[in-house]
Amino acid sequence: MRESAAGTVAGRIVEAEAYAGPEDLAAHSSRGRTPRNAVMFGPPGHLYVYFIYGMHYCINVVCGPGVKPEAVLIRAVAIDEGESLARARRRMPTDVSAKRLAAGPGNVAAAFGIDRSLNGTDLTSGPVHLSEGAAPDRIVARPRVGVAYAAEWAALPWRFLVADDPHVSRR
């Protein structure tokens, strides 16, 4: 959920990818601590936001216990509340399916109005927060997307998605 002066956008995470820290060649922490990834080296439960391809923000949940910089990339969310605000933030016309609103990591950040100003946000008490919901019926594991450079780490089945959910990103 993201609360702002413009309103609230909330939804269910339907796709995510795990990154296992410095040994994982696909993880931002694999080359050590930098100003960009410093949040990953802090306590779990915080938002790690980065800019990619000069055009998209991506959001991660820091999961490791500080000394182990691990994170989960949020790849897709099914919007349950605030569809019109998410659509406006994405500049998406009403004739485009809501299934695409937050499908893909850059689209998630855009739909929720998240940029680097929210990097490091505490996800238990900040304007962006997570809460427990109903568990999906079936989750499937697939290889991660866009990390072919990471050699054997690219093939690991660390992309998790709700089976047959129409809101997941396109490969």
C-alpha positions as CSV (number, residue, x, y, z in Angstrom):
1,M,0.0,0.0,0.0
2,R,1.2,3.5,-0.8
3,E,-0.5,6.5,0.9
4,S,0.1,10.0,-0.4
5,A,-1.6,13.4,-0.6
6,A,-3.0,12.3,-4.0
7,G,-4.7,9.2,-2.4
8,T,-4.0,5.5,-1.7
9,V,-3.0,2.7,-4.1
10,A,-3.0,-0.8,-2.7
11,G,-2.9,-4.3,-4.1
12,R,-1.6,-7.9,-3.9
13,I,1.9,-8.9,-4.9
14,V,1.5,-11.5,-7.6
15,E,5.2,-11.8,-8.8
16,A,8.5,-11.3,-7.1
17,E,12.2,-12.2,-7.5
18,A,14.7,-13.1,-4.8
19,Y,18.3,-11.8,-4.7
20,A,20.6,-13.6,-2.3
21,G,23.3,-11.1,-1.4
22,P,26.9,-10.7,-2.3
23,E,27.5,-14.3,-3.7
24,D,24.5,-13.9,-6.1
25,L,26.0,-12.4,-9.2
26,A,22.6,-11.0,-10.2
27,A,22.2,-9.0,-7.0
28,H,23.1,-5.3,-6.7
29,S,25.1,-6.2,-3.6
30,S,27.4,-8.6,-5.5
31,R,30.0,-5.9,-6.0
32,G,29.9,-4.6,-2.5
33,R,28.3,-1.6,-0.9
34,T,27.8,1.6,-3.0
35,P,25.7,4.7,-2.4
36,R,23.1,3.3,-4.8
37,N,22.6,0.0,-2.9
38,A,23.5,1.1,0.7
39,V,19.9,0.4,1.9
40,M,20.4,-3.3,1.1
41,F,23.1,-3.4,3.7
42,G,20.8,-2.1,6.4
43,P,18.1,-3.7,8.4
44,P,15.3,-5.8,6.8
45,G,11.9,-4.3,6.2
46,H,13.0,-1.3,4.3
47,L,12.4,-0.2,0.7
48,Y,15.3,-0.3,-1.8
49,V,14.5,1.9,-4.8
50,Y,16.8,2.2,-7.8
51,F,16.6,3.8,-11.3
52,I,17.2,1.5,-14.3
53,Y,17.7,2.1,-18.0
54,G,17.5,5.9,-17.4
55,M,13.7,5.6,-17.3
56,H,12.2,3.3,-14.6
57,Y,12.3,3.0,-10.9
58,C,12.2,-0.5,-9.4
59,I,11.3,-1.4,-5.8
60,N,12.7,-4.1,-3.6
61,V,12.0,-5.2,0.0
62,V,15.2,-5.6,2.0
63,C,15.2,-9.0,3.6
64,G,18.6,-9.8,4.9
65,P,19.8,-9.2,8.4
66,G,22.0,-6.2,7.7
67,V,25.2,-8.1,7.3
68,K,23.6,-10.2,4.5
69,P,22.3,-7.7,1.9
70,E,19.4,-9.7,0.4
71,A,16.3,-8.3,-1.2
72,V,13.1,-9.2,-3.1
73,L,12.2,-7.3,-6.3
74,I,8.5,-6.6,-6.6
75,R,7.7,-7.5,-10.3
76,A,3.9,-7.3,-10.4
77,V,1.0,-6.3,-8.2
78,A,-2.8,-6.7,-8.8
79,I,-4.2,-3.3,-7.9
80,D,-7.2,-3.7,-5.5
81,E,-7.6,0.0,-4.5
82,G,-6.8,3.3,-6.2
83,E,-7.0,2.1,-9.8
84,S,-7.8,5.6,-11.1
85,L,-4.8,7.1,-9.3
86,A,-2.5,4.3,-10.5
87,R,-3.8,4.7,-14.0
88,A,-3.2,8.5,-13.9
89,R,0.3,8.0,-12.6
90,R,1.0,5.6,-15.5
91,R,-0.8,7.9,-18.0
92,M,-2.8,4.8,-19.0
93,P,-6.1,5.3,-20.9
94,T,-9.2,3.6,-19.5
95,D,-9.4,1.3,-22.5
96,V,-6.2,-0.4,-21.5
97,S,-6.8,-3.4,-19.2
98,A,-6.2,-2.9,-15.5
99,K,-4.2,-6.1,-15.6
100,R,-1.3,-4.1,-17.0
101,L,-1.3,-1.3,-14.5
102,A,1.4,-2.8,-12.3
103,A,2.7,-5.7,-14.4
104,G,6.5,-5.3,-14.6
105,P,8.8,-3.8,-12.0
106,G,9.0,-0.3,-13.6
107,N,5.2,-0.3,-13.8
108,V,4.8,-1.2,-10.2
109,A,6.8,1.8,-9.0
110,A,5.1,4.1,-11.5
111,A,1.5,2.9,-10.5
112,F,2.4,3.4,-6.8
113,G,4.1,6.7,-7.3
114,I,7.4,5.5,-5.9
115,D,10.8,7.0,-6.8
116,R,14.2,7.4,-5.1
117,S,12.8,9.9,-2.6
118,L,11.2,6.8,-0.9
119,N,14.5,4.8,-0.8
120,G,15.1,3.5,2.7
121,T,11.4,3.9,3.8
122,D,10.5,1.7,6.7
123,L,7.8,-0.7,5.4
124,T,6.2,-1.2,8.8
125,S,5.4,2.5,9.5
126,G,6.0,4.6,6.4
127,P,3.9,5.9,3.5
128,V,4.6,2.6,1.7
129,H,3.9,-0.5,3.8
130,L,3.3,-4.2,3.5
131,S,0.6,-6.2,5.3
132,E,-0.2,-9.8,5.4
133,G,-3.1,-11.0,3.2
134,A,-4.6,-14.3,2.1
135,A,-2.1,-16.7,0.7
136,P,-2.7,-17.6,-3.0
137,D,-3.7,-21.1,-4.0
138,R,-0.6,-21.9,-6.0
139,I,2.8,-20.2,-6.5
140,V,5.2,-21.4,-9.2
141,A,8.9,-20.8,-9.4
142,R,10.7,-19.8,-12.6
143,P,14.1,-18.4,-13.6
144,R,14.7,-14.7,-12.9
145,V,14.2,-12.3,-15.8
146,G,16.9,-10.1,-17.4
147,V,20.0,-11.4,-15.5
148,A,21.6,-13.5,-18.2
149,Y,25.0,-11.8,-17.3
150,A,24.9,-13.6,-13.9
151,A,26.0,-17.0,-15.3
152,E,24.6,-19.9,-13.3
153,W,22.8,-17.5,-11.0
154,A,20.5,-16.5,-13.9
155,A,19.0,-20.0,-14.2
156,L,17.9,-20.3,-10.5
157,P,14.2,-20.6,-10.1
158,W,13.9,-17.5,-7.8
159,R,11.1,-15.7,-9.7
160,F,7.9,-16.5,-7.8
161,L,4.5,-15.8,-9.3
162,V,0.9,-16.6,-8.5
163,A,-0.1,-19.4,-11.0
164,D,-2.4,-18.3,-13.8
165,D,-2.7,-14.7,-12.4
166,P,-3.4,-12.3,-15.3
167,H,-1.5,-9.5,-13.5
168,V,1.9,-11.0,-13.7
169,S,4.5,-9.4,-16.0
170,R,5.2,-10.5,-19.5
171,R,8.5,-12.3,-20.0
